[in-house]
Structures are given as C-alpha cells and as structure tokens.
C-alpha cells in the first residue's frame, strides 16, 4: 500500500473525528456569545434600548441558539448512528450541517457586534462596522476555503 493510503472506512472515521474536534472549538464561541446575550437582558440599561436595538437583540439571541443546535447536530448524528455502516455519508451530511452552523454563528456574532456598537457609537457607525465584520466572516469562512479548494482542483 502506498504511504498515506486509507481505506474508505478509516478515512471516514478520521474525517469525522476531525470534524467533531472542530465543532468543539466552535461550540465554545457559541456558548460565550450566548452567555453574553443572556446577561444583557438582565442589565439595568436593557429597558432603555430602542425597539430596533431590542429587535437586534432578539434576532441575535435566536441566531445564537439555532447556531448552537445546528453545530451540535453532527455530534447527535454521530451518536445516533454510531455503528451505522454509512459513515462516509454521515461525514458528508455533518460537514454540510457544520457549514450552515458557521453561517448562523457568523450572523450571530455580527448581530452581537451590531447591538453593542449601536448602543456605544450609534446606528450609522454600527451598521458600517458590522457590514465590514460580515464581509470579513464571508471572506475568511466561506470565500477563502472555496477559493483554496478550487485552486487545488485546478492544479495538474
């Protein structure tokens, strides 16, 4: 066998372990944002937020909860189908779910930044900075991996 060769079952096992490890790191970020958002509602200043700021808060809180659920789904899928023979399919589905979870997390983080900056700096500056933050997430989490994957495929 050539060096680095893996049979499909071993490759699927390795890919799933790598994915689950990546998700552990992301879950920590989700938990921190969620804890921050839970605390915000119980501060004395929360009732002074405008209706728009409270809407941003609610949307961001919900995005964070859904991101947590989506990013935990591959773990639940792995547990529910632990000895299932279609592990390669489980890995593929889990990777797609994780991508969607990243989108939700990026949206939640951008929403949290928008809320804080709106309170501190005002809406116009908060919107501008949050748009830049959203572009950074898009570039780093989605465009960069896509472009690297594309460039790797095009090499001889």
Rosetta blueprint (number, residue, H / E / L):
1 X L
2 X L
3 X L
4 X L
5 X L
6 X L
7 X L
8 X H
9 X H
10 X H
11 X H
12 X H
13 X H
14 X H
15 X H
16 X H
17 X H
18 X H
19 X H
20 X H
21 X H
22 X H
23 X H
24 X H
25 X H
26 X H
27 X H
28 X H
29 X H
30 X H
31 X H
32 X H
33 X H
34 X H
35 X H
36 X H
37 X H
38 X H
39 X H
40 X H
41 X L
42 X L
43 X L
44 X L
45 X L
46 X H
47 X H
48 X H
49 X L
50 X L
51 X H
52 X H
53 X H
54 X H
55 X H
56 X H
57 X H
58 X H
59 X H
60 X H
61 X H
62 X H
63 X H
64 X H
65 X H
66 X H
67 X H
68 X H
69 X H
70 X H
71 X H
72 X H
73 X H
74 X H
75 X H
76 X H
77 X H
78 X H
79 X H
80 X H
81 X L
82 X L
83 X L
84 X L
85 X L
86 X L
87 X H
88 X H
89 X H
90 X H
91 X H
92 X H
93 X H
94 X H
95 X H
96 X H
97 X H
98 X H
99 X H
100 X H
101 X H
102 X H
103 X H
104 X H
105 X H
106 X H
107 X H
108 X H
109 X H
110 X H
111 X H
112 X H
113 X H
114 X H
115 X H
116 X H
117 X H
118 X H
119 X H
120 X H
121 X H
122 X L
123 X H
124 X H
125 X H
126 X H
127 X H
128 X H
129 X H
130 X H
131 X H
132 X H
133 X H
134 X H
135 X H
136 X H
137 X H
138 X H
139 X H
140 X H
141 X H
142 X H
143 X H
144 X H
145 X H
146 X H
147 X H
148 X H
149 X H
150 X H
151 X H
152 X H
153 X H
154 X H
155 X L
156 X L
